[in-house]
Amino acid sequence: MAAVGSSERGTNLYDQEMAEKTNAVAAVFAAHGHDVDKYVSDFEHAVEERWVPENGARVVAKAWTDAAFRERLLANGHQAVTELGLPMPAHHRHLVALENTDKIHNVICCTLCSCTAFSIIGLPPDWYKDLEYRARIVRESRTVLKEMGLDLPSDVEIRVWDTTADTRYMVIPQRPANTAGWSEEKLAAMVSKDAMFGVALI
Ligand SMILES: [Co+2]
């Protein structure tokens, strides 16, 4: 039995099956008059050009520098990011902005799968989709964050937010102290994707 289940062989078989399924689905769409290649290239363009964490970084920098925008963002995230020309898919009905403070640190996950506010903070990284992260960040968040390089003081409360189909989250990290007077562009350049997931500080 040993050689039969080798992972390399399994992967090749999986790839082959996926290719067959993909071709079959593409053939059905083509038969109904859809331009499959255009759809795929548009999708790839969206992934690479539009659904990037630079969007969320702009939102964070705006919240840091514009108190009225910050209030609107905390009250209705979806509406506030739309104001900045950053659309979200219709089914992402709610965007909840989670503001870190000296005493509260927020971190996000999707215990069911890998949902994020991807049009704002970017597509989920591999570790976010990992079963181990999804299970352990809820039960032992302090330990998991420490393993990921974020060792929070013991008096900081950690809040873990589990994404759902219609409610997406983004973390608003704390603004570094030595940045008074910085432009929004300069501030935005500091904001990492990890910080908006809550697994890093700035
Ligand atoms: Co999910």
Boltz pocket constraint, residues with backbone or C-beta under 6 A from the ligand:
constraints:
  - pocket:
      binder: B
      contacts: [[A, 110], [A, 112], [A, 113], [A, 114], [A, 115], [A, 116], [A, 163]]
      max_distance: 6.0
